[in-house]
Amino acid sequence: MEKYRYILIILISAVIYFAPTSQCSAELLVLDWEVAGDNAITRDTTTNLDWLDLTATVGRSFNDVSRNLYLGGDFECFRHATFDEVFSLLTSVGWPVFGSNIFHPDAYQPLSLLQSLVGVTRDLGFMRVSHGKTADLVSGSRNSVSIYVETRSLVGLTGGGYGVAYDDTANDTVGHWMVHDECVAAPTTPVNISGTIKAPDDANICALVLASGQYQFTCNPIGEYSLANLLREKGGWVKRQIYADGFFPMVEIMLDSSEEAVVMTRSGTCPSYNLPYEQAFVPDSAGKQIYIAGKVLVQDTQTPICAMVLANGQHTFSCDGSGSYALKIPLDAKGQFKLQVYADGFAPTIQKFDEYKTTNIVRMARAAECQ
């Protein structure tokens, strides 16, 4: 759906003194996006790409933005630009591209102009920064390109990969380099996913794989999973979640069916915010059904966490806004249960309890605290 309105034509002609000297001339159009006067689109007539302001996507994770690219989504008809496409825009404003990490005072004018068009995602006072993520859906590569403009005329450009692990991490100083593409309806065909769950040493591991209301434990045979006929969300995607003892959660957006080996990342040594508990050995209670409940909180605070809570084969989520969870579970052969809690961005918390300790507040360490 074409909803842009032409606002202003800017003719750029810049000469940048490098060795060798580079000259570039390009025509850029500033257009409206959602409402008249928002000036949120920059059209590069050299490449015929329409660029959405970085500030329009600040604070949105890669997966969040990707879920909203179809008709009816927040960013319908857009897609992530590739690393090379971002450099084509830089070339159009007069930036001579000789690499991905360049600093030079003579480039103040073109990069300042580009910032005025796409927006500033972080203002440090002495320096304005425009951070943005890119993606190549064909190769699967993920990168970022950042523009720095210091008030004393020092400017810079950096680029580098950030990894798929950060796809579901939002940052209030980072946006996304988005270009306009053909509008398509979200796919509706079911998704089939299968493969193996592995440790970094290539050993298969027992894990829980969850997607679209279906789940499977990869414990018999170990490491293998297969989930078929998964229903897509409104945006055409399926969220695959993988949880395993001793590993960080793996949460990914699946746009199509796939068969792949997934390598998990070990959690390492993490601080504990939970008091130790000596569980009783009660074999006579084996198989007994009990109710457990509690809350999942950040460290030693009262801040709730939306987490996946797993205990003796049963699972639920603490996503009601208060961090609360409740489950009916069977006790194991020792009359005990293993309480496993996983949340994106936090270290997994694994504890053992018995039927006498059914109410527990689980306090989780942030992943950044682990070594």
N, C-alpha and C positions, 0 to 999 in steps of 0.2 A: 504494500500500500504506500503510494507516494504522498507524503504529507509535508514535504519540505517547501519553504517559501524563500525565494531569492531576496537577500537583504543588501549585500554589498559586494562589489568586485574589487579585489586588491591585486594590483600588478606589482610583482616583485622582480627587481633586477638588482642582483647583489654580486659584488666582486670580492672574493675572499683571498687575502694574500698569504698563500702557502707556497711551498715549493713542491711541484709546480703550481702556478697560479690557476685557479679554477673559476669559471664564470658560469652562472646559471640564471635562466630567466623562466619564470613559470607564472601561470595565472591561477589564483585561488578564489573560490566563491565562498562567502559566508552565508549559511542558510539557517532557517529555523527548523526545529525538530518537532517538539510536541505542542508548543504554544507560540504565538506570534511574539517575536522579539527575544526568544531565548538564545538565538545565535549559536546553537549547540552543534552545528554541522559545518565542517570545512570540506569543500570539494576541491580536489586536486585535478585540474583539467588535463594535466599531463598523463596521469594514469587512469583518470575517470573513476577514482575511488572517493567515496564519501566517508569522512572520518568523524566519529562521535567524540565529543569532548571527553578527556580523561576524567574530569570532575563528575561526569554523569554516572560513572561506575565505581567511584571511590567507596571503599568499605564493603564491596561485594566480592565474594570468593569466585574462583574460576568456575567451580561447579555451579554455583548460584547463577552466574551470568549465563553459562551454557544452557541451563534449563529454561532460559527466558528468551531464546533466539527465534522461536517459531511464532507463527501468527498468533496474536493474542498475548504474547509474552511482553515483559517490560522492554526488551530490546529486539523486538520483532524485525526480521529482515537484516539484522547485523550478524557478524561473525568476528572471531578474533583475527586480527591481522597477523601475517607471518612476520618474522624478523626482517626479511628482505623488503617487505612492503613498507615497514616503518622507515627503513633507510631510504626508500624511494621518496617518501614524504620529506625527509630531511634534505635530500638532494634538491627537491623542488623549491625549498625555501633558501637554498644557497649554501648548504653545508657540504663541504667536500669530504666524501666518505673514504677514508684510508684505513679504517679499522673500527673495532667496537669500543675502544677505550681511548678517547682523544680529548685533550684539553688545549685550548689556544685562545688567547685574548681577542684575536681579530674576528672571531666568530660570534661576537656579542650580538650584533644586529640580527642575523638570521635566526639564532636560537631564541632570542627575546621575542621576535615576531611569532615564532611557532608557539611559544608559551602563551602569548596573548590570544592565540587561536584555540589551542586545545586545553588550556587551563593549567593552573598550578595546584598540585596535590599536597605540597608541604611548603610552608613559608617559614624559614628559619630566621627571618629578619635580615641577616647579612647575605643570605642565599635563597633563591627560589628553586624548587625542585618539581619536576613533572615525572612521576613514576608511572610505568604502565607495563602490564603483562601482555605477551604475545603467544601465539600457538600456531603450529603447523599440523593440521589434522591429518595430513597424509603421512608425514614422518612420525607424528606423535611427539615432536619436540616441544618443550615449554621454555620460554625465555622471558627476560624483562629488558626494557630499554628505558633509561632514565636520562633526563636532561637537567643540567645544573646551570643556573645563571646567577653569578655573584654580582652584587651591586657595584663592585669595583671593576666590572667588565671582564672578569675571568669567567669563562664558560666551559662546560664540559659535557661529554656524552659517554655513558657507560652502558654495557650490555652484557648479559650473562644468563646461564640457565638457572632455574630455581627448582626443578624437579616436580614430578607428579604428586609427591607426598604433600605439597603445599596447595594443591588444587582446591581443597575445601577450607583453606585458611583465609579469612578476610583481614584486611589491613586498612585502617582509616587514613593512610597516607599513600595508598597505591590504588591506581585505577587500571583500566584495560584499554589497550589499543584496539578499537573496534572499527570495522569497515562495513559499509552497506553492501549487501549481496542480494541474490534472488530470494524473494519470499516464498516459503514452502510451508505446507501444513505439517504438523508433527506426525511422524509415522505412528501407525496404530497396530501393526503386526506384532504378535507376541515375540518375546526375546528368550533365547535359550543360551544359558551359560554353563560352561563345564571346564574342567581342568584339574590341576593339582595345586595344593598349598604347600609351600616349601620354606625351609629355613635358609639362611644365607649360605650354609655349607651344602645345599642341594638335598638335604634330607627331608622327606615328607613329614608333615606334622599334623596332629589332630587339632582341628579348629571347628568353629561354627561359622557357616556361610549363610547369610540371610539376605533375601531380596524379594520385594513385592509380596510380603506376607508368607513366603515359603522359606524354609530353612532346612539345613542338613548338616550333620556332624561328619567331618572327614576322618573318621576313626576306624572304619571297617569297610573296605581297605583303607589304610591310613593315607591321608593326604588327598584322596580323590573325591570330587564332588560333581554333581550334575543337577541343575535346576531347569526345568522346561516349562514353556508356555507362561512365562512371566508377563503380567500385565503392566503396560507402561503407565507412568504418571501423565498428567495432562500435557506436560511439555514434551512428551515423547521419549522420556528417559526412564531408566531403571537404576536404582541405587543398590549397589552390591556392598555388603558389609561383611568383613571377616574379622573374627575375634579368636585369639589363641592365647593360652597361658604362657607368659614369658615374652610376649611380643606386643608391639604397639598395634592398635586397631588399623585396619586397612579399609577405607571407605572411598568408593569410586563411583562415578556416574557412567553407566553403560548406555551408549546410544544404539548399539547393534548387538546381535548375537556374537558370542566369541567362545573360543576354546583356548585356554592359555595356562601357563604355569605362573602362579603368583608368589613372589618372594617376599616374605614378611621381614620386618626389622625387629631385632631383639631389643627389649626395653632396657637392658643393662641394670645397673645398681641405682635404685631410686630411694629417696627418703620416705619414711613411713610416718603418717599422721594418726595412725590407729593404735590403740592399746593392744598388747598381746593377749591372747585368750587360750587357756588350756582346755581343749575340748575333752569331754568325757567319752570313754569307750563303753558303748551300750549296745552290744550285738542283739539283745532281745528286742530292740526298737527298729531293727532292720526292716525296711519297706513301709514303715509307718508314715502316713501322710500328715504333714504339719503345715501351718501357715507361718510365713516369715514376712517381715515388713521393716521399713526404715527409710532413711534418706541418704542421698549422695550429695556431698558437699565439697567445695574447693578447700583443700588444705585444712587449716584450723579455723576457718571462717564459717559464716552461715549462708554463703553464696551457693545456691543450688546448681547442680550439673545435670544436663540431659545425657543420660548414659544408658548402656545396655547392661542389664543385670541378669546374670545366669547362675542357676543353682541346681545341681543334680539333674540336668537335662531339661529344665524349664527356664524360660526367659521372659523378661518384660523390659519396659523402658521407664526411666525416671524423668519423664518429659512433661509433667503437668505444671511446671513453673515453680514447684516447691522442692523438686528433687526427690519426691516420694516414690517408693516402689512397694509392691505387695505380690506375693506368690504363694501358691500351694504346691508343695514339693514332697517327694518321697525321701526318706532317710536312706543312706547307703548301708552296706553290710556292717559297718561299725557303729551305726546309729548316729551318723554325723552328716553334715552337708558342707560342700565347698561353695562359698559365695564368691563369684567372679564378677568384677565390675569393669567395664571398658567404656571409654569416651574419647573422642577425637581430641588430640592435644594434651592428653593426660596419660600418665603411666598406669598400666593395668593394676588393679588391686585385687589380690587373691587372699582369702581368709577361710579358715575352717571353724565351724561351730557345731553345737549339738542341739537337741530339742529344748534345752534349758536356756538357750540364748537365741531366741528367734527374732528379737527386735534389735537392729543394728544400724548405727549411723556410720556410713562409709566415707572416709575422708581421702581425697585423691591428690597425689602430687602432680604437678605439671610436668609434661615431657621434658621441658628444658632443664628441669632439676636433675635429671638422670645422667649418669656417667657411664 
